[in-house]
Amino acid sequence: MLDIVLPTKNATRRDFLRLGAVGTLGLTLPALLHAQQAQPNRREPRARSVILVYLGGGLSHHDSFDLKPEAPEEIRGIYRPISSNVPGTQIGELLPRMARVMDKVALVRSGAHNNDHHETATNWVMCGRFGSAFGDYPAIGAVVSHQLGFRGALPPYVSIPRNPSFTWELGKSAWLGGRYESFRTGDPNQANFQVPDVAPPATFNLQADRARRSLLQAMDSLSERIHGNDQLQTYGEFQRRAADILVSQNARTAFVMDQESTQTRDRYGRTTFGQSALLARRLIERDVRFVTVNYGGWDHHSQIWNSLNRKLPEFDQGFSALIEDLDQRGLLATTLVVAMGEFGRTPIVNRESGRDHWGPAASLVFAGAGARGGLVLGQTDRRGAHVTRRPVAPADVAYTIYDAVGVDPRRWLMHPEGRPVEILDRGEPVRELFA
């Protein structure tokens, strides 16, 4: 038999389950999870919001943040290292603006895992738990949405322009259900950008909308009858939230990019990534908890430098502008910014002048929410092939994000099948990142 015991404040995963008689405490699983939910957060969170810049396809660390200028030509590539504003720290020559803000970011050169498959690795790093390519576990943003909820009219979890995708969407809410799925904005760099169902129609009538809300409230008894049907509950909740957005000026204007000055928009870059980074800043200003900026296209199996000659400057401009803008607005202190892909690229350039998938080594960037500006954490070998100091696994990154926003990574959630699932089954915070 399975005896489920209420964990103490500092309980470990082993403390949660033990063999015995289930009736010993007279405590049911729902009662346990309810009691756990009622426990207060362990401490005041250091981050109010998170911006995850996801570099889908796998950023080449050799050509960006972990150059190996002394390695043979087939490893070092064509780019030279340049000095940053942090003494002793060099990065790639196509990142000159990032070089000027390295004192505000922490660079991790030791991201490491053992999977080279896009979908599987993406789901792994997006949720912190290893599963199949089809997304067995909810993404970090979905869990944050589930645990912390709305903080205003806007959804707590937003993806710009959409969730990562190779052959299908990744980084989704999995078994948590549609209520905790990300809100996808579309491309903010498009002319006349408008988020579907957010801008009110020309005939929108506030009084009529309030009448519709009253009708929805009158149907509460019906909603009780459909309790447990995630699709129906999601539809009803989204309808209510859509109405909230329509009547909230703060929420409606979040997506009006023309409110930003031409100078600011140019500063971020008139690219999908640049304007996505700018929209992310606008959203966290309006109390969105978790924003994923999806900037894919880093899967360079051939002609890698032809692609990086365009993509690295776009990233350099948009990401550096985001860090500087958040800092100047006083938002960097309470916003955790993370940039990462699902893996790095192979040390040796292949016959097609490209680099292939490489899980054992990657570079990640952290900023804000107390992250130590100027820090360089971890190290790879002279070929950039393997981590030789302070490996950081996907679970460690996820743990660090959860810890920053005040979500207990060891909390147990109820799966629709009636079994408890731990948010993370391993990992620890990367404590060196914070002063």
Secondary structure, 3 states (H helix, E strand, C coil): CEEECCCCCCCCHHHHEEECCCCCCCCCHHHHHHHHHHCCCCCCCCCCEEEEEECCCCCCHHHCCCCCCCCCHHHHCCCCEEECCCCCCEEECCCHHHHCCHHHEEEEEEECCCCCCHHHHHHHHHHCCCCCCCCCCCCHHHHHHHHHCCCCCCCCEEEECCCCECCCECCCCHHHCHHHCCEECCCCCCCCCCCCCCCCCCCCCHHHHHHHHHHHHHCHHHHHHCCCCHHHHHHHHHHHHHHHHHHCHHHHHHHCHHHCCHHHHHHHCCCHHHHHHHHHHHHHHCCCCEEEEECCCCCCCCCHHHHHHHHHHHHHHHHHHHHHHHHHCCCHHHEEEEEECCCEECCCCCCCCCCCEECCCEEEEEECCCECCCCEECEECCCCCCEEECCECHHHHHHHHHHHHCCCCCCEEECCCCCEEECCCCCCCCHHHEC
